[in-house]
């Protein structure tokens, strides 16, 4: 059966790894809001010949762009024949386009139950579950889809993404690698594989994938942040700094500035590191990795003063305690407070 909805893919999941550890964007991005353009010309009423079935009427209405009438027709077809898989799929596709993922999930799930061997139903069900952040269920649905069509690019890519969101990069790797093999020119697939390698600690491979992704897709702050992190972990701090400065020029954020501070600290550019951490906290006063970075800079000042700069020490301890209030599970920070507090 030919797929009846657009080839939607869950947007790329990029693992952002900083002083605070691996942080994933866990919610797939939603489609852009579809706002009514009141100045647009009025579309003529769709014309559907008499005598066609309700399902065929719904298909023609959908093809003419009248989703509302098409949805009503698909739902009438379901009421007349509750075992009509194509009607469930048609309704689910429209709900998905409208961003109504709860109803889409229900209709795709019913289609999959009626026809377990239907790839469109299984993939659509997995995708709607993914948008609802029901990740374990999405994984199972994607696996059912792959049992039907093992070499489907979108399903492999989305399954890798879901596993990565679940914190299971080893399971994600198989499908991320397969997605790249299926489409070597896909920037998102390359970047996704880079994120998997980074989560596995193979930053050399991650850098290679991010490099290729950058040549195949528009550079985005998440991609650049990941790339910079893996560069830094490979000891390529100067390259990481250049990449982070590019991010900050286009979209300054506490995350990017904190990582810039960390890279400058590793390059022993301590004053510039302190400035970056401070700027991160000006953007987000609760960004605890930047608190930790700034506190370490201040403790360095205290040590260099031969333990006479008590003001720097006290401010560092205040920052570390505030950091622990936000995220208590930081054993190294607890030890610093015990040592200097």
C-alpha positions, 0 to 999 in steps of 0.5 A, a space after each residue: 500500500 502506498 503511503 498516504 501521508 507525507 514522509 514526516 521524520 521526528 526532528 533531529 535529536 542532538 546530545 548536548 554534553 556539558 559540565 552537567 553531563 549529557 542533556 537530551 532535547 527529550 520532546 520532539 519539536 511540533 509542526 509549525 502552527 497553521 494560522 489562518 490567513 484571512 487575506 487569502 482568496 476564498 477557495 471554491 467549494 470542492 467538487 465531488 461527483 455523486 455516487 462515489 463511496 464515502 472513503 473515495 469522497 474523503 480522499 478527493 476532498 483531502 486532495 483538494 485541500 479541504 481537510 475539514 470536510 475530508 476528515 468528516 467524510 473519513 469519520 463517517 466511513 468509519 462509523 459505517 464500516 469500523 473495519 475499513 483500515 483505509 478510513 482510519 489511515 486517512 483520518 489519522 493522516 489529517 489529525 497528524 497534519 493538524 498536530 492533534 497527536 492524541 487522535 492521530 495515535 488512536 486512529 493509527 493504532 486502530 488501523 495497525 490493530 486491524 491490519 498488522 502487516 500495514 506499514 503505513 499504520 505501524 509507522 504512523 502509529 510510531 510517529 504519533 507516539 513519538 510526538 507524544 513523547 511515549 518513547 518506549 511505545 514508539 520504539 515498539 511501533 517502529 520495530 513493527 514497521 521495520 519488520 515489514 519494511 527493514 530498509 525504510 530510511 525514516 523509520 530507521 532514523 526515527 528509531 535511532 532518535 527514540 533510543 537516543 532519547 531513552 538514553 540507550 545509544 548502543 541500541 540506537 547505533 544499529 539504526 543510526 548507522 543503517 539510516 546513513 547507509 540508506 541515505 549517505 547524503 542526509 545531513 540529519 542522519 549524519 548528525 544523528 549518528 554523530 550524537 550516538 557516537 558522542 553518547 558512546 564516548 567515541 568523539 573522534 567518530 562524532 566529529 567526523 559525522 558532524 563535519 559531514 553533516 555540516 556539509 549537507 545541511 544548514 548549520 544550526 546551534 544544536 549541531 554546532 554545540 554538539 560538534 564543539 563539545 566533541 572537538 573539545 573532548 578530543 582536545 581540539 579546544 581552539 576549534 571548539 572555541 571558534 565553533 562556539 563563537 559562531 553559535 553565540 554570534 547567531 543565537 547566544 545562549 547560556 549553554 553556548 556561553 558555558 561551553 565557551 567558558 569551559 573550552 577557554 578554561 581548558 586553554 588556560 584563558 582564565 579571565 576569558 573563561 570567567 567572562 563567558 561563565 558570567 555572561 551565561 549566568 546573566 542570560 540564565 541565572 539558574 544555569 548550574 553548569 555555568 555556576 560551577 564553572 565560575 566557582 572554579 575560576 574564583 577558587 583558582 583566584 583564591 588559590 593563586 592568592 595563597 588563600 588570602 582572597 576570601 571574597 573570591 572563596 566565599 562567592 565560589 562557595 555561594 555559587 556551588 551551594 546554589 548549584 547543588 540546590 538546583 541539582 543535588 546529584 553532583 558528587 564533585 561539587 559536594 566535595 568542593 564545598 566540603 574542601 573549601 566551605 
